[in-house]
Amino acid sequence: MPVTSKRFNAEADPAKSLMVLRIIWAALLMGQVLFLGVVLMLRSQGSASPSDAGMLKLLFFVEIALAALTIPVAFFVRRMVMGLARPIPMQKYFTGTIIFLAMLEGVSLFGLVVLLLGAPLQTGLIVPAVAMVLQVISFPTGPA
């Protein structure tokens, strides 16, 4: 029996594709929220060992730089993938949205790791919160 590959075709059923994209959106956010919960639980129990203050300061600046570079690039890449044509083809919308969400997730997870390593809670939550809020307000509604 020949092996056939069924490639995902977002154009074949746009409604189904949008549902799949929304599930991916929710799963990406849920992973970050659960990781944040684990980080906060470990910190409250004193299980998260504080790291060297100098290293934490450096990591915090890396986190800020990562966010400052990645967030605008995520918006740019999404726009480049989707193109200027209207209406946006579903396959391009799907691909652009996944890339955008993945880039924001990377920023968020890096910030949560820095928080896990012992960064101050007040400042350590800023970058992950910004990245997660951007993901929340980027709920997939379909191509325009």
MIZATI-254340 format. One record per residue: residue in one letter; x, y, z of N, C-alpha, C in turn. Coordinates in nm, 3 decimals. Atoms other than C-alpha are relative to their C-alpha. Layout:
% MIZATI-254340
+----+---------+---------+---------+---------+---------+---------+---------+---------+---------+
! aa !     nxx !     nyy !     nzz !    caxx !    cayy !    cazz !     cxx !     cyy !     czz !
+----+---------+---------+---------+---------+---------+---------+---------+---------+---------+
!  A !       X !       Y !       Z !       X !       Y !       Z !       X !       Y !       Z !
...
+----+---------+---------+---------+---------+---------+---------+---------+---------+---------+
***
This chain:
% MIZATI-254340
+----+---------+---------+---------+---------+---------+---------+---------+---------+---------+
! aa !     nxx !     nyy !     nzz !    caxx !    cayy !    cazz !     cxx !     cyy !     czz !
+----+---------+---------+---------+---------+---------+---------+---------+---------+---------+
!  M !   0.085 !  -0.118 !   0.000 !   0.000 !   0.000 !   0.000 !   0.090 !   0.124 !   0.000 !
!  P !  -0.084 !  -0.120 !   0.005 !   0.152 !   0.334 !  -0.100 !  -0.030 !   0.092 !   0.117 !
!  V !   0.014 !  -0.095 !  -0.110 !   0.213 !   0.584 !   0.173 !  -0.033 !   0.136 !  -0.059 !
!  T !   0.037 !  -0.133 !   0.047 !   0.032 !   0.908 !   0.110 !   0.008 !   0.097 !   0.115 !
!  S !  -0.013 !  -0.103 !  -0.102 !   0.093 !   1.225 !   0.294 !  -0.116 !   0.097 !  -0.014 !
!  K !   0.107 !  -0.099 !   0.000 !  -0.201 !   1.442 !   0.389 !   0.056 !   0.127 !   0.060 !
!  R !  -0.052 !  -0.128 !  -0.048 !  -0.068 !   1.793 !   0.411 !  -0.116 !   0.083 !   0.049 !
!  F !   0.102 !  -0.088 !  -0.053 !  -0.259 !   2.043 !   0.615 !  -0.028 !   0.109 !  -0.102 !
!  N !   0.040 !  -0.102 !   0.095 !  -0.453 !   2.273 !   0.387 !  -0.105 !   0.089 !   0.065 !
!  A !   0.091 !  -0.090 !  -0.072 !  -0.604 !   2.567 !   0.571 !  -0.108 !   0.056 !  -0.092 !
!  E !   0.097 !  -0.056 !   0.094 !  -0.780 !   2.685 !   0.255 !  -0.118 !  -0.093 !  -0.022 !
!  A !   0.106 !   0.096 !   0.027 !  -0.984 !   2.364 !   0.226 !  -0.122 !   0.021 !   0.090 !
!  D !   0.110 !  -0.023 !  -0.095 !  -1.193 !   2.436 !   0.537 !   0.042 !   0.111 !   0.096 !
!  P !  -0.045 !  -0.112 !  -0.083 !  -1.133 !   2.785 !   0.679 !  -0.056 !  -0.002 !   0.142 !
!  A !   0.059 !   0.004 !  -0.134 !  -1.371 !   2.736 !   0.973 !   0.074 !  -0.100 !   0.088 !
!  K !  -0.074 !   0.102 !  -0.075 !  -1.192 !   2.418 !   1.080 !   0.142 !   0.049 !   0.030 !
!  S !  -0.135 !  -0.054 !  -0.019 !  -0.854 !   2.587 !   1.032 !   0.002 !   0.103 !   0.111 !
!  L !   0.007 !  -0.102 !  -0.105 !  -0.962 !   2.877 !   1.252 !  -0.016 !  -0.066 !   0.137 !
!  M !   0.017 !   0.072 !  -0.127 !  -1.074 !   2.632 !   1.523 !   0.133 !  -0.062 !   0.045 !
!  V !  -0.132 !   0.058 !  -0.033 !  -0.737 !   2.452 !   1.506 !   0.094 !   0.109 !   0.050 !
!  L !  -0.087 !  -0.111 !  -0.040 !  -0.557 !   2.787 !   1.530 !  -0.036 !   0.050 !   0.140 !
!  R !   0.042 !  -0.042 !  -0.133 !  -0.763 !   2.884 !   1.834 !   0.042 !  -0.101 !   0.107 !
!  I !  -0.045 !   0.104 !  -0.094 !  -0.679 !   2.552 !   2.002 !   0.150 !   0.016 !   0.025 !
!  I !  -0.144 !  -0.023 !  -0.015 !  -0.308 !   2.615 !   1.935 !   0.026 !   0.123 !   0.085 !
!  W !  -0.011 !  -0.125 !  -0.078 !  -0.344 !   2.970 !   2.072 !  -0.023 !  -0.029 !   0.148 !
!  A !   0.033 !   0.030 !  -0.139 !  -0.507 !   2.839 !   2.390 !   0.106 !  -0.090 !   0.064 !
!  A !  -0.101 !   0.091 !  -0.054 !  -0.251 !   2.560 !   2.434 !   0.131 !   0.073 !   0.030 !
!  L !  -0.122 !  -0.077 !  -0.024 !   0.042 !   2.800 !   2.399 !  -0.013 !   0.086 !   0.124 !
!  L !   0.022 !  -0.084 !  -0.118 !  -0.106 !   3.038 !   2.653 !  -0.011 !  -0.082 !   0.128 !
!  M !   0.017 !   0.084 !  -0.119 !  -0.204 !   2.759 !   2.892 !   0.134 !  -0.050 !   0.051 !
!  G !  -0.132 !   0.044 !  -0.042 !   0.152 !   2.629 !   2.895 !   0.075 !   0.107 !   0.077 !
!  Q !  -0.067 !  -0.111 !  -0.068 !   0.284 !   2.970 !   2.995 !  -0.064 !   0.029 !   0.136 !
!  V !   0.070 !  -0.025 !  -0.126 !   0.018 !   3.020 !   3.261 !   0.032 !  -0.109 !   0.102 !
!  L !  -0.034 !   0.110 !  -0.091 !   0.087 !   2.676 !   3.409 !   0.145 !   0.011 !   0.048 !
!  F !  -0.139 !  -0.018 !  -0.041 !   0.462 !   2.741 !   3.408 !   0.013 !   0.114 !   0.099 !
!  L !   0.001 !  -0.111 !  -0.096 !   0.400 !   3.074 !   3.581 !  -0.049 !  -0.049 !   0.136 !
!  G !   0.050 !   0.056 !  -0.126 !   0.198 !   2.886 !   3.843 !   0.105 !  -0.083 !   0.072 !
!  V !  -0.107 !   0.082 !  -0.059 !   0.483 !   2.640 !   3.899 !   0.109 !   0.091 !   0.058 !
!  V !  -0.104 !  -0.093 !  -0.047 !   0.734 !   2.926 !   3.929 !  -0.044 !   0.067 !   0.130 !
!  L !   0.049 !  -0.068 !  -0.121 !   0.519 !   3.111 !   4.182 !  -0.011 !  -0.096 !   0.118 !
!  M !   0.009 !   0.099 !  -0.107 !   0.456 !   2.792 !   4.382 !   0.140 !  -0.031 !   0.056 !
!  L !  -0.136 !   0.030 !  -0.045 !   0.828 !   2.710 !   4.395 !   0.059 !   0.117 !   0.079 !
!  R !  -0.052 !  -0.118 !  -0.071 !   0.912 !   3.065 !   4.499 !  -0.065 !   0.014 !   0.137 !
!  S !   0.070 !  -0.014 !  -0.129 !   0.648 !   3.064 !   4.774 !   0.048 !  -0.103 !   0.101 !
!  Q !  -0.049 !   0.105 !  -0.089 !   0.790 !   2.741 !   4.915 !   0.150 !   0.013 !   0.025 !
!  G !  -0.144 !  -0.017 !  -0.018 !   1.146 !   2.868 !   4.894 !   0.081 !  -0.103 !  -0.076 !
!  S !  -0.070 !   0.104 !   0.076 !   1.232 !   2.586 !   4.652 !   0.087 !   0.057 !  -0.111 !
!  A !  -0.080 !  -0.061 !   0.106 !   1.362 !   2.820 !   4.385 !   0.122 !   0.063 !   0.064 !
!  S !  -0.122 !  -0.050 !  -0.062 !   1.722 !   2.877 !   4.481 !   0.040 !   0.132 !  -0.064 !
!  P !  -0.041 !  -0.129 !   0.056 !   1.827 !   3.240 !   4.444 !   0.138 !  -0.012 !  -0.064 !
!  S !  -0.128 !   0.004 !   0.072 !   2.106 !   3.284 !   4.194 !   0.081 !   0.124 !   0.035 !
!  D !  -0.090 !  -0.114 !  -0.018 !   2.395 !   3.528 !   4.191 !  -0.070 !   0.128 !  -0.045 !
!  A !   0.069 !  -0.126 !   0.030 !   2.259 !   3.886 !   4.199 !   0.051 !   0.063 !  -0.129 !
!  G !  -0.057 !  -0.056 !   0.123 !   2.496 !   3.998 !   3.925 !  -0.050 !  -0.074 !  -0.124 !
!  M !   0.049 !   0.080 !   0.112 !   2.388 !   3.714 !   3.700 !  -0.148 !   0.029 !  -0.026 !
!  L !   0.143 !  -0.031 !   0.016 !   2.020 !   3.790 !   3.764 !  -0.019 !   0.136 !  -0.065 !
!  K !   0.009 !  -0.133 !   0.061 !   2.075 !   4.155 !   3.676 !   0.031 !  -0.009 !  -0.149 !
!  L !  -0.036 !   0.019 !   0.140 !   2.246 !   4.053 !   3.353 !  -0.113 !  -0.069 !  -0.077 !
!  L !   0.110 !   0.071 !   0.065 !   1.967 !   3.807 !   3.269 !  -0.123 !   0.089 !  -0.017 !
!  F !   0.113 !  -0.091 !   0.012 !   1.708 !   4.074 !   3.337 !   0.021 !   0.096 !  -0.118 !
!  F !  -0.028 !  -0.088 !   0.113 !   1.879 !   4.309 !   3.089 !  -0.009 !  -0.077 !  -0.133 !
!  V !   0.014 !   0.084 !   0.120 !   1.899 !   4.023 !   2.836 !  -0.148 !  -0.020 !  -0.031 !
!  E !   0.145 !   0.017 !   0.016 !   1.527 !   3.964 !   2.893 !  -0.064 !   0.124 !  -0.061 !
!  I !   0.053 !  -0.125 !   0.053 !   1.449 !   4.330 !   2.828 !   0.042 !   0.016 !  -0.146 !
!  A !  -0.049 !  -0.012 !   0.137 !   1.666 !   4.332 !   2.515 !  -0.070 !  -0.100 !  -0.092 !
!  L !   0.070 !   0.103 !   0.078 !   1.508 !   4.008 !   2.394 !  -0.142 !   0.045 !  -0.033 !
!  A !   0.136 !  -0.048 !   0.023 !   1.161 !   4.155 !   2.436 !  -0.001 !   0.118 !  -0.096 !
!  A !  -0.005 !  -0.120 !   0.084 !   1.257 !   4.486 !   2.277 !   0.029 !  -0.034 !  -0.147 !
!  L !  -0.031 !   0.041 !   0.137 !   1.391 !   4.305 !   1.970 !  -0.106 !  -0.095 !  -0.057 !
!  T !   0.086 !   0.105 !   0.050 !   1.158 !   4.008 !   1.941 !  -0.144 !   0.045 !  -0.024 !
!  I !   0.141 !  -0.039 !   0.014 !   0.819 !   4.174 !   1.992 !  -0.024 !   0.078 !  -0.130 !
!  P !   0.022 !  -0.067 !   0.129 !   0.851 !   4.424 !   1.704 !   0.025 !  -0.091 !  -0.121 !
!  V !  -0.030 !   0.092 !   0.110 !   1.008 !   4.156 !   1.484 !  -0.116 !  -0.098 !  -0.019 !
!  A !   0.114 !   0.091 !   0.011 !   0.714 !   3.924 !   1.562 !  -0.113 !   0.065 !  -0.079 !
!  F !   0.104 !  -0.071 !   0.076 !   0.469 !   4.186 !   1.435 !   0.041 !   0.014 !  -0.147 !
!  F !  -0.049 !  -0.017 !   0.137 !   0.686 !   4.249 !   1.128 !  -0.007 !  -0.131 !  -0.078 !
!  V !  -0.001 !   0.130 !   0.068 !   0.727 !   3.879 !   1.043 !  -0.143 !  -0.044 !  -0.030 !
!  R !   0.139 !   0.037 !   0.024 !   0.355 !   3.818 !   1.083 !  -0.055 !   0.076 !  -0.120 !
!  R !   0.048 !  -0.081 !   0.113 !   0.280 !   4.103 !   0.843 !   0.064 !  -0.047 !  -0.131 !
!  M !  -0.068 !   0.047 !   0.122 !   0.541 !   3.976 !   0.594 !  -0.057 !  -0.134 !  -0.047 !
!  V !   0.054 !   0.130 !   0.037 !   0.403 !   3.622 !   0.603 !  -0.141 !   0.015 !  -0.057 !
!  M !   0.138 !  -0.016 !   0.045 !   0.044 !   3.737 !   0.563 !  -0.009 !   0.077 !  -0.131 !
!  G !   0.000 !  -0.077 !   0.124 !   0.129 !   3.978 !   0.284 !  -0.098 !   0.115 !   0.005 !
!  L !   0.085 !  -0.118 !   0.008 !  -0.061 !   4.282 !   0.171 !  -0.133 !  -0.027 !  -0.069 !
!  A !   0.123 !   0.031 !   0.073 !  -0.331 !   4.108 !  -0.030 !  -0.118 !  -0.010 !   0.097 !
!  R !   0.124 !   0.011 !  -0.077 !  -0.686 !   4.136 !   0.097 !  -0.104 !  -0.067 !  -0.087 !
!  P !  -0.011 !   0.057 !  -0.134 !  -0.850 !   3.915 !   0.192 !   0.126 !  -0.086 !   0.012 !
!  I !  -0.120 !   0.080 !  -0.028 !  -0.559 !   3.734 !   0.355 !  -0.035 !  -0.147 !  -0.018 !
!  P !   0.027 !   0.144 !   0.013 !  -0.545 !   3.369 !   0.244 !   0.015 !  -0.069 !   0.137 !
!  M !   0.003 !   0.066 !  -0.131 !  -0.620 !   3.139 !   0.538 !   0.133 !  -0.067 !   0.034 !
!  Q !  -0.129 !   0.067 !  -0.027 !  -0.294 !   2.944 !   0.500 !   0.104 !   0.101 !   0.048 !
!  K !  -0.096 !  -0.104 !  -0.041 !  -0.090 !   3.266 !   0.530 !  -0.038 !   0.054 !   0.138 !
!  Y !   0.044 !  -0.047 !  -0.132 !  -0.301 !   3.384 !   0.825 !   0.039 !  -0.101 !   0.107 !
!  F !  -0.032 !   0.108 !  -0.093 !  -0.253 !   3.047 !   0.997 !   0.150 !  -0.001 !   0.031 !
!  T !  -0.146 !   0.006 !  -0.017 !   0.124 !   3.041 !   0.940 !   0.052 !   0.124 !   0.072 !
!  G !  -0.045 !  -0.124 !  -0.063 !   0.177 !   3.406 !   1.033 !  -0.037 !   0.008 !   0.146 !
!  T !   0.045 !  -0.004 !  -0.140 !  -0.025 !   3.372 !   1.352 !   0.081 !  -0.096 !   0.087 !
!  I !  -0.079 !   0.097 !  -0.078 !   0.163 !   3.061 !   1.468 !   0.141 !   0.053 !   0.024 !
!  I !  -0.134 !  -0.056 !  -0.017 !   0.500 !   3.227 !   1.407 !  -0.003 !   0.113 !   0.102 !
!  F !   0.015 !  -0.113 !  -0.093 !   0.385 !   3.540 !   1.591 !  -0.016 !  -0.049 !   0.143 !
!  L !   0.023 !   0.051 !  -0.135 !   0.256 !   3.344 !   1.891 !   0.123 !  -0.071 !   0.055 !
!  A !  -0.121 !   0.071 !  -0.045 !   0.570 !   3.128 !   1.906 !   0.109 !   0.097 !   0.042 !
!  M !  -0.103 !  -0.099 !  -0.037 !   0.797 !   3.433 !   1.911 !  -0.033 !   0.065 !   0.133 !
!  L !   0.040 !  -0.059 !  -0.128 !   0.597 !   3.589 !   2.194 !   0.013 !  -0.102 !   0.113 !
!  E !  -0.015 !   0.103 !  -0.102 !   0.597 !   3.259 !   2.381 !   0.145 !  -0.013 !   0.042 !
!  G !  -0.142 !   0.006 !  -0.034 !   0.977 !   3.250 !   2.363 !   0.040 !   0.110 !   0.096 !
!  V !  -0.028 !  -0.113 !  -0.089 !   0.998 !   3.593 !   2.522 !  -0.056 !  -0.027 !   0.138 !
!  S !   0.067 !   0.026 !  -0.127 !   0.751 !   3.494 !   2.792 !   0.072 !  -0.108 !   0.080 !
!  L !  -0.065 !   0.110 !  -0.071 !   0.922 !   3.166 !   2.878 !   0.139 !   0.038 !   0.050 !
!  F !  -0.131 !  -0.046 !  -0.046 !   1.266 !   3.328 !   2.896 !  -0.018 !   0.083 !   0.128 !
!  G !   0.027 !  -0.081 !  -0.119 !   1.123 !   3.581 !   3.142 !  -0.040 !  -0.084 !   0.120 !
!  L !   0.042 !   0.086 !  -0.111 !   0.963 !   3.307 !   3.349 !   0.118 !  -0.080 !   0.056 !
!  V !  -0.120 !   0.070 !  -0.048 !   1.293 !   3.118 !   3.367 !   0.084 !   0.094 !   0.086 !
!  V !  -0.075 !  -0.098 !  -0.079 !   1.467 !   3.434 !   3.488 !  -0.069 !   0.019 !   0.135 !
!  L !   0.076 !  -0.010 !  -0.125 !   1.191 !   3.466 !   3.748 !   0.023 !  -0.122 !   0.087 !
!  L !  -0.026 !   0.123 !  -0.075 !   1.244 !   3.104 !   3.850 !   0.139 !   0.001 !   0.062 !
!  L !  -0.138 !  -0.006 !  -0.052 !   1.615 !   3.173 !   3.896 !   0.014 !   0.097 !   0.116 !
!  G !  -0.004 !  -0.084 !  -0.117 !   1.529 !   3.434 !   4.155 !  -0.012 !   0.149 !  -0.024 !
!  A !   0.017 !  -0.143 !   0.027 !   1.464 !   3.767 !   3.983 !  -0.113 !   0.055 !   0.088 !
!  P !   0.107 !  -0.059 !  -0.082 !   1.253 !   4.007 !   4.192 !  -0.135 !  -0.012 !  -0.070 !
!  L !   0.133 !   0.024 !   0.056 !   0.884 !   3.936 !   4.142 !  -0.057 !   0.123 !  -0.069 !
!  Q !   0.058 !  -0.124 !   0.055 !   0.790 !   4.300 !   4.077 !   0.052 !   0.030 !  -0.139 !
!  T !  -0.056 !  -0.030 !   0.131 !   1.026 !   4.342 !   3.785 !   0.003 !  -0.124 !  -0.090 !
!  G !  -0.011 !   0.123 !   0.079 !   1.053 !   3.979 !   3.675 !  -0.126 !  -0.038 !  -0.073 !
!  L !   0.127 !   0.034 !   0.065 !   0.687 !   3.956 !   3.583 !  -0.036 !   0.094 !  -0.115 !
!  I !   0.039 !  -0.100 !   0.100 !   0.682 !   4.261 !   3.355 !   0.006 !  -0.056 !  -0.142 !
!  V !  -0.017 !   0.046 !   0.138 !   0.818 !   4.106 !   3.035 !  -0.091 !  -0.120 !  -0.031 !
!  P !   0.093 !   0.110 !   0.031 !   0.628 !   3.773 !   3.060 !  -0.145 !   0.047 !  -0.007 !
!  A !   0.138 !  -0.050 !   0.002 !   0.308 !   3.964 !   3.138 !  -0.029 !   0.074 !  -0.129 !
!  V !   0.019 !  -0.073 !   0.126 !   0.352 !   4.193 !   2.836 !  -0.015 !  -0.099 !  -0.115 !
!  A !   0.006 !   0.099 !   0.108 !   0.418 !   3.895 !   2.608 !  -0.132 !  -0.078 !   0.004 !
!  M !   0.125 !   0.076 !  -0.011 !   0.118 !   3.703 !   2.743 !  -0.121 !   0.086 !  -0.034 !
!  V !   0.111 !  -0.090 !   0.033 !  -0.113 !   4.005 !   2.717 !  -0.009 !   0.019 !  -0.151 !
!  L !   0.000 !  -0.013 !   0.146 !  -0.008 !   4.053 !   2.355 !  -0.058 !  -0.125 !  -0.067 !
!  Q !   0.058 !   0.124 !   0.055 !  -0.096 !   3.689 !   2.291 !  -0.150 !  -0.005 !   0.023 !
!  V !   0.144 !   0.002 !  -0.031 !  -0.433 !   3.724 !   2.462 !  -0.076 !   0.092 !  -0.095 !
!  I !   0.072 !  -0.092 !   0.087 !  -0.530 !   4.029 !   2.259 !   0.015 !  -0.035 !  -0.148 !
!  S !  -0.017 !   0.047 !   0.139 !  -0.412 !   3.851 !   1.942 !  -0.080 !  -0.128 !  -0.024 !
!  F !   0.088 !   0.116 !   0.018 !  -0.691 !   3.593 !   1.969 !  -0.035 !  -0.014 !  -0.148 !
!  P !   0.028 !   0.018 !   0.143 !  -0.734 !   3.442 !   1.621 !  -0.149 !   0.019 !  -0.034 !
!  T !   0.138 !  -0.027 !   0.041 !  -1.047 !   3.585 !   1.460 !  -0.021 !  -0.032 !  -0.148 !
!  G !   0.010 !   0.031 !   0.142 !  -0.972 !   3.486 !   1.103 !   0.061 !   0.111 !  -0.082 !
!  P !  -0.062 !  -0.100 !   0.087 !  -0.817 !   3.667 !   0.811 !  -0.099 !   0.113 !  -0.032 !
!  A !   0.085 !  -0.116 !   0.033 !  -0.946 !   4.014 !   0.730 !  -0.030 !   0.004 !  -0.148 !
+----+---------+---------+---------+---------+---------+---------+---------+---------+---------+
***
